[in-house]
Amino acid sequence: MLWRLIAGLAVLGAALGSVTAQADAVDDYVAAQMQRQRITGLALAVMRDGQIVRAQGFGLANIEHHVPVHPDTLFKTGALGMQFTAVATMLLVEDGKIDLDASVARYLPNAPRKWRPITIRQLLWHTSGLPATPNGEFRADYTDDELQAIIGKEELNFAAGTRWRFSWADYIVLGFVIRKVTGEYYGDVLRRRVFAPLHMATARPIDEIVIVPNRASGYEWREGTLRNAEWVSPTANSTADGSLYLSVLDYAAWDAGVFARKVLKPESWAQIAAPAQLASGGTYPYGPGWFQENVGGHAAWRHAGAWQGFKTFAIRYRDPALTVVVLANSDNADPAAIARQVAALTEPGLAQAKVQPLPNADAAQARALLTAIQAGAVDKTAFAYLAALDLRETLAEYQGILQPLGPLQDVALFQTLKLGDDDAAIYRARYQGGTVELRISTAPNGKIGNLELSLIDAWDAPVYP
């Protein structure tokens, strides 16, 4: 009964919650994906040259009260919100309050000695070496100093500036820096200097206590059962790694500001656009708050987020100047796949062809690693530049993905590429219960320097960086 109701609301999305009232291929595609992925609710917006061409909602913002999603429904951003923290940091650089190449210890005097080589720029770029997560208790409240001390006790993954690894802790620490130099919470800086000037009317920091109109609930699937997202403390919902509420209308206003290069000076936008620089002289395709890609000749900035039953994704293509944002309140949603397909339906030149494995390519390493991950028997000496905490948490997460899928049926290599100083390989594996993509980055010393695993829709789906 529930899924019939959600499917019905998805089909009616264009009529009930849309700037564009005419049903079309996008509506049909999104409605089908919501049913296939079992997504409770979703909002999307499409902007061309900084102007909205589509904004609509599908499904339910709140299942218990049967509240539909509309374009003004608010979703938690997760790490999609890092791009705003990056802009707040650059505003303070313009104010002369932050030096990008200064040590974080200049602003956080009680930082551990091992943080002294880490610069603000490296935090923005994820080249600091800090652990991926703060490793605190999500149900406990901490002061900034207490949470900083927890992060500071963890081992670094690598020497500052030598490698790239995505880290929520990087942006949490940036939030500490912003408060130190301004005396304000980072979310209040954003309200005053970004959200208000760009007319992001309902964008705001997360606050579970106050009354927030049009706030969606987040939902998680656990053992085949849909449930409300687990409760976390106010601290966990206030860090600068993306503790924000946004609607797709708010994001459209933000996109218009980015398109017109508002809020920041041109030289600051140039810093946002610059890829991460490594000590070796190489680069990694990540600018402050944005991954960078070029697929089929189409350059784009993109970022995703996941937090408390919400999944988010936005992609900004340079030519054509098209942006798609998808916000969902289901932890099993794949907003990136939906956003890319909506972009292709809107601008057919962005469509990417289906792919096949590389001929005669050896996939033995991937097969052995997947088997070991599923069994919980990984040889940790095969890895480098991953501290014990990060490696343990990564392998546990990936084991949780693989175990329900059943027997491994096939593994193949689909693409090789250079990422920073590493040689990266993208594999896909078919299991009885689904298909996954495995990305292995091999460091110059021959060991695994980074590992990413995710469920994907199809064996032959386009490969993206």
Backbone torsions as a table, in degrees:
resi	resn	phi	psi	omega
1	MET	NA	-44.8	-178.9
2	LEU	-58.3	-47.4	-175.2
3	TRP	-72.3	-27.0	173.0
4	ARG	-66.1	-39.4	178.1
5	LEU	-65.1	-47.4	-179.3
6	ILE	-63.4	-42.8	179.2
7	ALA	-61.3	-39.9	178.1
8	GLY	-63.5	-41.8	178.1
9	LEU	-66.9	-34.0	178.1
10	ALA	-64.0	-42.8	179.8
11	VAL	-64.2	-34.3	-179.2
12	LEU	-85.2	1.1	-174.6
13	GLY	-53.8	-42.6	-177.1
14	ALA	-65.1	-35.1	-176.6
15	ALA	-80.8	-34.8	-171.5
16	LEU	-96.6	-27.4	-172.9
17	GLY	-138.8	44.0	-169.0
18	SER	-134.1	147.3	168.8
19	VAL	-77.2	-24.2	177.6
20	THR	-112.5	115.3	-171.3
21	ALA	-90.0	-7.0	-176.0
22	GLN	-90.7	121.4	177.9
23	ALA	-64.6	143.1	-178.1
24	ASP	-154.1	-165.2	-176.4
25	ALA	-63.4	-34.1	178.7
26	VAL	-64.3	-45.7	178.8
27	ASP	-59.6	-45.0	-179.0
28	ASP	-63.6	-42.3	-178.6
29	TYR	-64.7	-48.5	-177.2
30	VAL	-63.9	-43.2	178.9
31	ALA	-59.7	-41.5	179.4
32	ALA	-66.2	-40.6	-180.0
33	GLN	-68.4	-35.7	177.9
34	MET	-62.4	-40.2	179.4
35	GLN	-71.4	-41.8	-178.0
36	ARG	-67.5	-42.2	-178.0
37	GLN	-87.0	-3.8	-178.0
38	ARG	56.9	53.5	178.6
39	ILE	-91.3	129.4	-178.9
40	THR	-74.0	-43.9	-179.1
41	GLY	-153.7	153.0	-175.0
42	LEU	-156.4	141.2	171.3
43	ALA	-125.9	145.0	177.4
44	LEU	-140.4	153.6	173.3
45	ALA	-140.5	146.0	176.2
46	VAL	-124.0	128.7	179.0
47	MET	-122.1	135.8	175.4
48	ARG	-121.1	126.8	-177.5
49	ASP	52.9	37.5	176.9
50	GLY	78.6	7.1	-178.6
51	GLN	-117.6	140.0	179.9
52	ILE	-67.9	129.6	170.8
53	VAL	-114.2	-14.4	177.5
54	ARG	-159.2	134.1	171.9
55	ALA	-150.5	122.3	-175.3
56	GLN	-157.8	164.8	178.0
57	GLY	-121.4	152.7	179.3
58	PHE	-135.5	145.5	172.9
59	GLY	72.7	-152.8	-169.5
60	LEU	-113.8	132.5	171.7
61	ALA	-79.4	-31.3	177.2
62	ASN	-141.2	117.2	-176.2
63	ILE	-71.7	-42.3	-173.6
64	GLU	-63.4	-30.4	-179.7
65	HIS	-109.8	6.5	177.9
66	HIS	54.8	45.5	-179.8
67	VAL	-93.0	120.9	-178.8
68	PRO	-75.1	156.7	173.3
69	VAL	-78.7	137.0	173.9
70	HIS	-125.7	170.5	177.9
71	PRO	-59.6	-22.9	-179.9
72	ASP	-96.2	8.9	175.9
73	THR	-68.2	137.4	-178.2
74	LEU	-95.7	133.1	178.6
75	PHE	-121.8	150.8	170.6
76	LYS	-73.2	137.6	-172.2
77	THR	-84.2	-29.2	-166.8
78	GLY	59.4	-151.2	-173.3
79	ALA	-66.2	-10.5	171.4
80	LEU	-55.1	-29.2	-179.4
81	GLY	-73.9	-6.3	178.8
82	MET	-60.6	-29.4	-178.8
83	GLN	-63.4	-27.9	177.9
84	PHE	-76.8	-37.8	175.3
85	THR	-61.3	-40.2	178.5
86	ALA	-61.8	-41.6	179.5
87	VAL	-68.0	-40.1	177.1
88	ALA	-59.8	-40.7	178.6
89	THR	-62.9	-44.0	-179.0
90	MET	-67.0	-32.4	174.9
91	LEU	-61.5	-38.4	179.8
92	LEU	-75.3	-26.4	170.5
93	VAL	-64.1	-45.3	178.4
94	GLU	-62.2	-32.6	179.0
95	ASP	-74.7	-9.2	-176.3
96	GLY	81.2	11.2	-178.1
97	LYS	-91.4	-19.0	179.5
98	ILE	-132.7	138.2	173.3
99	ASP	-109.6	120.0	-176.1
100	LEU	-57.6	-31.5	-175.8
101	ASP	-100.7	11.7	175.6
102	ALA	-84.6	152.5	176.0
103	SER	-64.9	144.5	175.4
104	VAL	-59.8	-25.0	-179.6
105	ALA	-67.3	-20.9	175.8
106	ARG	-61.7	-35.8	-175.2
107	TYR	-99.0	-22.0	179.1
108	LEU	-124.3	82.1	-172.7
109	PRO	-59.7	-24.7	179.5
110	ASN	-92.0	13.7	176.1
111	ALA	-64.7	148.6	179.4
112	PRO	-64.7	155.4	-177.7
113	ARG	-55.4	-37.4	-176.3
114	LYS	-67.0	-13.3	177.1
115	TRP	-85.8	-10.4	-172.7
116	ARG	-58.2	-35.8	178.1
117	PRO	-73.6	-10.4	-175.3
118	ILE	-81.0	129.1	178.6
119	THR	-101.9	164.6	175.9
120	ILE	-59.9	-41.7	179.8
121	ARG	-59.4	-40.4	-179.3
122	GLN	-68.5	-32.4	172.4
123	LEU	-62.5	-46.0	179.7
124	LEU	-61.4	-35.6	-175.9
125	TRP	-88.7	-7.0	-172.8
126	HIS	64.2	34.9	175.7
127	THR	-114.1	19.3	-175.9
128	SER	-76.9	-29.6	-172.9
129	GLY	91.0	-3.8	177.6
130	LEU	-62.3	154.4	178.5
131	PRO	-60.6	158.5	-178.5
132	ALA	-63.9	-42.2	-177.0
133	THR	-121.8	158.2	-178.0
134	PRO	-73.1	-18.0	178.4
135	ASN	65.1	25.9	172.6
136	GLY	-88.4	-179.7	177.1
137	GLU	-91.1	118.3	-174.9
138	PHE	-63.6	-19.4	-179.4
139	ARG	-96.1	2.8	-179.7
140	ALA	-107.0	149.2	174.5
141	ASP	-96.2	143.8	179.5
142	TYR	-136.7	152.6	164.9
143	THR	-77.4	167.4	176.1
144	ASP	-56.6	-44.0	-177.8
145	ASP	-64.1	-39.0	179.6
146	GLU	-66.7	-43.4	-179.9
147	LEU	-69.3	-38.1	176.5
148	GLN	-59.9	-40.2	179.8
149	ALA	-65.0	-36.7	178.0
150	ILE	-64.3	-46.5	178.7
151	ILE	-64.1	-39.9	-176.4
152	GLY	-65.6	-21.8	178.8
153	LYS	-77.0	-17.9	-175.9
154	GLU	-79.9	149.3	177.9
155	GLU	-67.9	142.4	174.0
156	LEU	-74.2	148.2	177.8
157	ASN	-74.9	-35.6	-177.0
158	PHE	-163.2	168.1	178.0
159	ALA	-66.6	140.8	-176.6
160	ALA	-53.1	131.4	174.6
161	GLY	86.2	-7.2	-174.3
162	THR	-88.0	-23.3	-176.8
163	ARG	-146.8	176.3	175.9
164	TRP	-120.0	135.6	170.1
165	ARG	-155.0	128.4	-178.5
166	PHE	-59.9	134.4	-175.5
167	SER	-144.8	116.1	171.4
168	TRP	-63.5	-34.1	-179.0
169	ALA	-60.1	-34.4	178.0
170	ASP	-53.8	-47.3	-174.8
171	TYR	-81.5	-25.6	171.0
172	ILE	-61.9	-44.5	178.7
173	VAL	-65.1	-37.4	175.1
174	LEU	-58.8	-36.3	176.2
175	GLY	-62.6	-39.1	175.8
176	PHE	-61.3	-43.3	-178.8
177	VAL	-62.9	-44.5	-179.5
178	ILE	-59.1	-43.5	179.5
179	ARG	-65.6	-38.4	-179.1
180	LYS	-63.1	-42.0	-173.5
181	VAL	-86.6	-17.6	-178.4
182	THR	-113.0	-22.9	-171.5
183	GLY	76.8	8.1	-177.9
184	GLU	-120.3	150.4	169.8
185	TYR	-64.8	141.5	-175.1
186	TYR	-58.9	-35.1	179.5
187	GLY	-64.1	-33.8	177.2
188	ASP	-71.7	-35.2	173.9
189	VAL	-61.0	-43.6	179.5
190	LEU	-64.2	-43.5	179.7
191	ARG	-56.5	-45.6	-173.0
192	ARG	-77.5	-38.2	-169.1
193	ARG	-109.7	-10.3	179.2
194	VAL	-124.9	-58.9	-174.4
195	PHE	-63.0	-47.9	-178.6
196	ALA	-65.7	-48.9	-179.9
197	PRO	-61.6	-30.4	-178.1
198	LEU	-94.7	4.8	177.9
199	HIS	59.9	39.7	171.9
200	MET	-83.4	81.5	-160.8
201	ALA	-62.2	-31.9	-175.5
202	THR	-115.9	1.6	177.2
203	ALA	-65.0	138.7	-175.5
204	ARG	-165.8	159.0	171.3
205	PRO	-65.8	154.9	177.6
206	ILE	-66.9	136.0	173.0
207	ASP	-149.9	112.8	-175.2
208	GLU	-82.0	-9.4	-175.6
209	ILE	-93.4	-41.5	-175.9
210	VAL	-72.8	161.8	176.1
211	ILE	-79.9	121.2	-178.9
212	VAL	-121.4	106.2	179.3
213	PRO	-59.5	141.3	172.9
214	ASN	66.9	25.0	178.9
215	ARG	-81.2	128.6	176.8
216	ALA	-81.7	156.0	171.3
217	SER	-95.6	145.9	178.0
218	GLY	-95.7	143.0	-176.4
219	TYR	-128.5	145.6	-179.3
220	GLU	-126.6	143.0	172.6
221	TRP	-95.3	125.3	176.6
222	ARG	-134.3	117.6	179.8
223	GLU	52.3	44.0	175.5
224	GLY	79.5	5.7	-178.0
225	THR	-118.8	133.4	176.7
226	LEU	-82.9	133.5	-179.7
227	ARG	-144.7	166.8	173.8
228	ASN	-67.6	151.0	179.0
229	ALA	-63.6	148.5	178.4
230	GLU	-62.2	144.3	177.7
231	TRP	-72.5	139.7	172.2
232	VAL	-128.6	164.8	-176.0
233	SER	-72.7	161.4	173.6
234	PRO	-55.8	-35.6	177.9
235	THR	-60.0	-46.5	-178.7
236	ALA	-63.1	-22.9	179.1
237	ASN	-102.1	22.0	-178.3
238	SER	-133.8	3.4	-176.4
239	THR	-80.2	159.8	-170.7
240	ALA	-84.0	13.3	174.2
241	ASP	-87.4	11.3	173.6
242	GLY	129.4	36.5	-177.9
243	SER	-89.3	69.1	-174.6
244	LEU	-132.1	154.5	165.8
245	TYR	-105.1	134.0	175.0
246	LEU	-141.4	150.6	164.5
247	SER	-103.0	167.4	176.4
248	VAL	-67.8	-23.7	175.1
249	LEU	-70.1	-38.8	173.9
250	ASP	-61.1	-43.7	-178.0
251	TYR	-66.9	-34.4	176.8
252	ALA	-62.9	-39.9	177.1
253	ALA	-65.0	-39.6	175.7
254	TRP	-62.0	-44.5	-179.4
255	ASP	-61.4	-39.3	177.0
256	ALA	-61.7	-38.5	177.7
257	GLY	-67.1	-40.2	177.7
258	VAL	-65.7	-43.3	-179.7
259	PHE	-58.7	-41.5	-178.8
260	ALA	-87.8	0.4	-179.1
261	ARG	54.1	51.1	176.4
262	LYS	-87.7	177.2	176.4
263	VAL	71.7	-52.8	-178.0
264	LEU	-102.8	159.7	172.7
265	LYS	-74.9	157.6	-179.7
266	PRO	-54.5	-38.6	-178.8
267	GLU	-68.4	-27.6	176.5
268	SER	-74.3	-39.7	174.8
269	TRP	-62.7	-33.8	176.6
270	ALA	-64.3	-36.6	175.8
271	GLN	-66.2	-39.7	177.6
272	ILE	-61.4	-36.3	-176.1
273	ALA	-81.5	-12.0	-174.9
274	ALA	-78.6	132.7	177.6
275	PRO	-70.3	159.1	179.7
276	ALA	-62.8	133.4	178.5
277	GLN	-99.1	133.0	178.6
278	LEU	-102.6	158.9	-178.0
279	ALA	-60.6	-27.1	-179.8
280	SER	-71.1	-13.9	-172.7
281	GLY	100.1	-9.8	177.1
282	GLY	-79.6	175.2	179.0
283	THR	-129.0	161.2	173.6
284	TYR	-126.5	137.9	-173.2
285	PRO	-75.3	64.4	174.9
286	TYR	-143.1	122.6	171.7
287	GLY	-102.5	166.9	-178.5
288	PRO	-51.8	108.3	177.4
289	GLY	85.5	2.3	-175.8
290	TRP	-144.6	132.7	162.6
291	PHE	-75.7	149.7	178.8
292	GLN	-118.3	139.0	179.7
293	GLU	-145.2	162.0	172.5
294	ASN	-143.9	103.1	-176.6
295	VAL	-117.9	123.0	179.3
296	GLY	61.6	29.1	-179.1
297	GLY	82.6	5.6	-178.7
298	HIS	-108.3	105.6	178.3
299	ALA	-74.8	142.7	-178.0
300	ALA	-154.2	155.3	167.0
301	TRP	-107.0	144.1	-179.2
302	ARG	-150.9	159.8	171.8
303	HIS	-162.8	152.8	179.3
304	ALA	-124.6	166.0	175.1
305	GLY	-148.9	155.9	176.9
306	ALA	-152.8	124.1	-178.8
307	TRP	-165.4	126.1	171.1
308	GLN	51.5	49.9	177.4
309	GLY	83.0	8.8	177.4
310	PHE	-115.9	142.1	173.2
311	LYS	-129.7	135.7	-174.9
312	THR	-137.8	156.8	177.2
313	PHE	-162.0	140.0	173.3
314	ALA	-139.3	143.8	176.9
315	ILE	-137.4	133.9	-179.6
316	ARG	-117.7	108.8	175.9
317	TYR	-83.6	142.2	-179.2
318	ARG	-81.0	-44.2	-177.5
319	ASP	-145.8	104.5	6.2
320	PRO	-71.7	156.8	-179.4
321	ALA	-78.5	80.6	-174.8
322	LEU	-125.4	132.9	176.9
323	THR	-123.8	137.5	174.4
324	VAL	-128.2	130.7	174.9
325	VAL	-123.9	136.3	178.2
326	VAL	-129.2	125.6	178.2
327	LEU	-120.7	126.3	-177.4
328	ALA	-129.1	151.4	178.7
329	ASN	-110.3	38.9	175.4
330	SER	-133.4	131.7	-176.4
331	ASP	-75.3	-9.2	177.5
332	ASN	-98.9	4.8	179.8
333	ALA	-71.2	154.0	174.5
334	ASP	-119.2	76.8	-175.9
335	PRO	-65.5	-26.1	179.7
336	ALA	-65.5	-46.9	179.2
337	ALA	-62.3	-40.8	-179.8
338	ILE	-65.5	-45.2	-178.5
339	ALA	-62.3	-42.9	-179.3
340	ARG	-65.4	-39.1	179.7
341	GLN	-71.4	-36.8	175.4
342	VAL	-62.8	-39.2	176.5
343	ALA	-61.2	-42.7	-179.3
344	ALA	-67.8	-35.8	177.4
345	LEU	-70.2	-31.1	179.2
346	THR	-78.7	-40.5	-178.0
347	GLU	-131.6	90.6	-172.4
348	PRO	-53.6	-25.4	178.9
349	GLY	-65.6	-14.9	178.7
350	LEU	-87.2	-8.2	-178.5
351	ALA	-65.5	139.7	177.9
352	GLN	-112.3	144.1	-176.6
353	ALA	-74.7	156.8	171.8
354	LYS	-64.9	158.1	-173.7
355	VAL	-125.5	162.5	175.2
356	GLN	-129.3	159.0	179.6
357	PRO	-60.0	154.5	173.9
358	LEU	-66.2	135.9	-177.4
359	PRO	-67.6	139.7	173.8
360	ASN	57.0	31.3	-179.0
361	ALA	-94.2	139.8	-178.8
362	ASP	-81.2	127.1	179.2
363	ALA	-119.4	20.1	-175.1
364	ALA	-63.4	-40.6	-179.7
365	GLN	-61.8	-44.4	-179.8
366	ALA	-65.2	-42.1	179.5
367	ARG	-61.0	-46.1	-178.9
368	ALA	-64.6	-40.5	-178.7
369	LEU	-68.1	-43.1	178.3
370	LEU	-61.9	-42.3	178.8
371	THR	-61.9	-42.0	-179.6
372	ALA	-68.3	-40.3	178.7
373	ILE	-62.5	-46.2	-178.2
374	GLN	-61.7	-35.3	-178.6
375	ALA	-87.5	-6.2	-176.9
376	GLY	69.4	34.1	-174.3
377	ALA	-130.4	44.3	-177.0
378	VAL	-78.0	137.2	174.0
379	ASP	-78.9	104.7	-174.6
380	LYS	-71.3	-15.6	177.8
381	THR	-72.9	-10.2	177.7
382	ALA	-77.7	-5.2	-175.4
383	PHE	-110.4	152.6	173.8
384	ALA	-139.1	156.6	176.2
385	TYR	64.4	23.1	173.3
386	LEU	-128.0	113.2	178.6
387	ALA	-64.7	162.2	-174.1
388	ALA	-56.1	-42.4	-179.3
389	LEU	-61.9	-51.5	-177.3
390	ASP	-63.1	-42.0	-179.4
391	LEU	-65.8	-43.6	179.9
392	ARG	-61.7	-46.6	-179.0
393	GLU	-66.5	-38.8	179.3
394	THR	-63.3	-48.7	-177.8
395	LEU	-66.2	-37.0	178.4
396	ALA	-65.3	-41.6	177.8
397	GLU	-61.8	-45.1	-176.4
398	TYR	-72.0	-32.6	173.9
399	GLN	-62.3	-38.5	177.6
400	GLY	-63.8	-29.8	176.4
401	ILE	-74.4	-42.5	-171.3
402	LEU	-80.2	-36.2	-172.4
403	GLN	-57.6	-40.5	-179.4
404	PRO	-73.3	-8.4	-173.3
405	LEU	-83.0	-12.4	178.3
406	GLY	81.7	-156.2	-173.8
407	PRO	-67.1	143.3	174.1
408	LEU	-75.9	130.6	-176.7
409	GLN	-108.5	-37.6	-175.6
410	ASP	-157.9	146.8	175.9
411	VAL	-137.6	137.9	179.2
412	ALA	-149.3	152.9	176.1
413	LEU	-89.9	130.3	-177.4
414	PHE	-111.0	-27.8	-177.3
415	GLN	-161.9	148.1	169.9
416	THR	-122.9	149.6	-179.7
417	LEU	-160.5	167.7	176.8
418	LYS	-100.5	127.1	176.2
419	LEU	-126.4	110.3	-174.2
420	GLY	61.4	-126.5	177.9
421	ASP	-94.7	0.5	-173.4
422	ASP	-97.3	154.3	168.8
423	ASP	-95.5	116.6	-175.7
424	ALA	-105.5	146.7	177.9
425	ALA	-132.4	135.1	179.8
426	ILE	-108.7	116.3	179.4
427	TYR	-111.4	159.2	169.8
428	ARG	-129.8	146.2	-177.7
429	ALA	-132.8	133.0	176.8
430	ARG	-99.6	130.3	173.7
431	TYR	-116.8	168.8	177.6
432	GLN	-58.5	-34.6	-174.9
433	GLY	-105.0	9.5	178.7
434	GLY	158.2	-178.3	-177.1
435	THR	-123.3	138.8	178.4
436	VAL	-125.1	158.0	172.7
437	GLU	-114.4	130.7	-179.4
438	LEU	-117.6	127.2	178.8
439	ARG	-116.3	119.2	-179.8
440	ILE	-113.9	123.2	175.6
441	SER	-105.3	119.6	-179.3
442	THR	-98.6	121.0	-178.3
443	ALA	-73.2	164.3	179.0
444	PRO	-56.5	-23.4	178.6
445	ASN	-84.0	4.6	176.5
446	GLY	88.0	-3.3	179.9
447	LYS	-97.3	165.1	179.8
448	ILE	-75.7	117.6	-178.3
449	GLY	-97.3	-18.4	177.1
450	ASN	-160.1	154.3	-175.0
451	LEU	-148.0	131.6	176.9
452	GLU	-136.0	136.6	178.8
453	LEU	-138.3	134.9	-179.7
454	SER	-151.2	152.0	172.1
455	LEU	-72.0	142.1	176.5
456	ILE	-130.0	165.2	-173.0
457	ASP	-73.0	-40.9	-172.5
458	ALA	-152.9	150.4	178.0
459	TRP	-55.8	-38.5	-174.5
460	ASP	-103.7	16.1	177.7
461	ALA	-63.5	150.8	178.6
462	PRO	-53.4	146.5	177.1
463	VAL	-95.0	130.2	177.9
464	TYR	-119.3	154.2	-179.0
465	PRO	-59.0	NA	NA
